[in-house]
Amino acid sequence: MIRNGVPLPPTVYPLAKGRVWAMLAGSLVFIALGIVFVVAHSTVKMTVAGAVAVPFFGFCSVIIAQRLLRDRPELVLDEAGVDHVRLGRFGWDEIAAVRIREQRVRNTSQWFIELVLHDPDAYLARAPKLVRSTASMNARLGFGPASMATNTLPVPPETVLDAMRRHCPGLAVQH
C-alpha cells in the first residue's frame, strides 16, 4: 500500500523468544519425566507413556531449538503479502479472508490466525513438509492448512490483523 506517495514499510514481528524458551524448557521437563517413567517400570501405562513422551518431546525440542537458533523474523507483512517462518509466503491475492481462531484443550486456550485461502490445495502442493503432514489433523479440528499459532508472536493476534488490514485494506476478516 502506498500512503502519500511512499510505500508502507514492512511490518516485522520477531520471534517471542521468552515464550519459546519456556516451551523448550517444558519439552525438556516432559523428556525427563518420560525417562523417569521408562526407568521406573512401575506400571505398563507409565512405561508406555514414557516411551511415547521421550521421542515426541525430543522431536518438539529439536524443532523449538532450531527456531531459537535461526535469526529470522517470525512473521513479515508487506505490500505483496504475508511471509511466515513455518508456513511460507502468501500473496494477498491468495488470501480470501483472515480470522482469529481459538483451540481449547481442557482449561487452556491456544490462539491462531488462520489465513482462509482461495485454493488450499495449491498451497498444500508447495507447502513445507511439516505443514503437509499436519494438514489432515488440522482439517479434523476445523482449521485450514494455513494457521499460525500466535504464542510465538510478540503481539496479540488483533494487532497482527490490524497490520494486515493496513497492508491490504480490502482484506476480509471473518469472526
SVG drawing of the C-alpha trace seen along z (x, -y; Angstrom):
<svg xmlns="http://www.w3.org/2000/svg" viewBox="-18 -12 39 65">
<polyline fill="none" stroke="black" stroke-width="0.4" points="0.0,0.0 1.2,-3.5 0.4,-6.4 1.3,-10.0 3.4,-8.6 5.5,-6.4 5.1,-2.6 4.2,-1.3 7.3,0.3 7.1,4.0 5.7,4.9 8.1,7.3 7.3,9.5 10.4,11.2 10.1,14.5 8.8,14.1 12.0,15.7 11.0,15.7 7.8,17.7 9.8,20.1 12.5,20.6 9.6,21.5 8.3,24.0 11.7,25.6 12.0,25.9 8.6,27.5 9.6,30.0 12.8,30.9 10.8,31.4 8.5,33.8 11.5,35.7 12.9,36.1 9.5,37.3 9.3,39.8 12.7,41.1 11.7,41.5 8.5,43.3 10.5,45.7 13.2,46.4 10.7,46.8 8.7,49.5 6.0,49.1 3.1,49.8 2.7,50.7 0.8,47.4 3.6,45.3 6.2,47.2 4.3,46.8 3.7,43.1 7.4,42.6 8.3,44.5 5.9,42.2 6.8,38.9 10.6,39.2 10.7,39.3 7.7,36.9 9.0,34.2 12.5,34.9 11.3,34.0 9.5,30.9 12.7,29.8 14.7,30.1 12.1,28.0 11.9,25.4 15.7,25.2 16.0,24.7 13.6,21.8 15.6,20.2 18.9,20.6 17.5,19.1 17.8,15.4 14.7,14.9 11.5,12.9 8.5,15.0 6.2,13.0 6.6,10.3 3.7,8.4 4.4,6.2 2.6,4.8 3.0,8.2 1.6,10.4 2.5,12.5 5.7,14.4 5.5,16.8 8.6,18.7 6.8,22.0 4.0,21.6 5.9,19.8 4.9,16.9 1.4,15.9 0.4,13.2 -2.6,11.1 -4.4,12.4 -4.2,15.9 -5.9,15.0 -9.7,14.9 -10.0,13.8 -8.3,14.0 -9.7,14.9 -8.7,15.4 -9.4,18.9 -9.3,20.5 -8.4,24.1 -9.4,25.1 -7.9,28.1 -9.2,28.7 -8.7,25.4 -6.3,23.7 -6.6,22.0 -4.3,21.7 -5.0,18.8 -4.3,19.0 -4.5,16.6 -6.0,18.6 -5.4,17.5 -8.5,18.6 -7.2,19.4 -8.9,19.3 -7.1,22.5 -5.9,24.5 -4.8,27.4 -2.5,25.2 -0.9,24.1 -0.5,27.6 1.2,28.6 4.0,26.1 3.8,26.1 6.7,27.2 6.7,30.9 5.6,30.4 2.6,28.3 1.6,31.0 1.9,33.7 -0.3,31.9 -2.9,30.7 -5.3,33.6 -5.2,33.3 -5.9,29.5 -8.8,30.3 -10.3,32.7 -10.0,29.8 -11.8,27.5 -8.8,25.5 -7.4,24.8 -3.8,25.6 -2.6,22.0 -3.0,21.5 -0.3,19.7 0.0,20.1 0.1,16.7 2.1,17.9 5.4,17.3 4.5,13.7 5.4,10.8 2.0,9.1 -1.7,10.2 -3.5,11.6 -5.7,8.5 -2.6,6.3 -1.4,8.6 -4.9,8.4 -4.8,4.6 -1.4,4.6 -2.7,7.0 -5.5,4.6 -3.1,1.7 -1.1,3.6 -4.2,4.9 -7.1,2.6 -9.7,4.8 -8.8,7.9 -11.9,9.7 -11.9,10.5 -14.2,13.3 -15.4,13.5"/>
</svg>
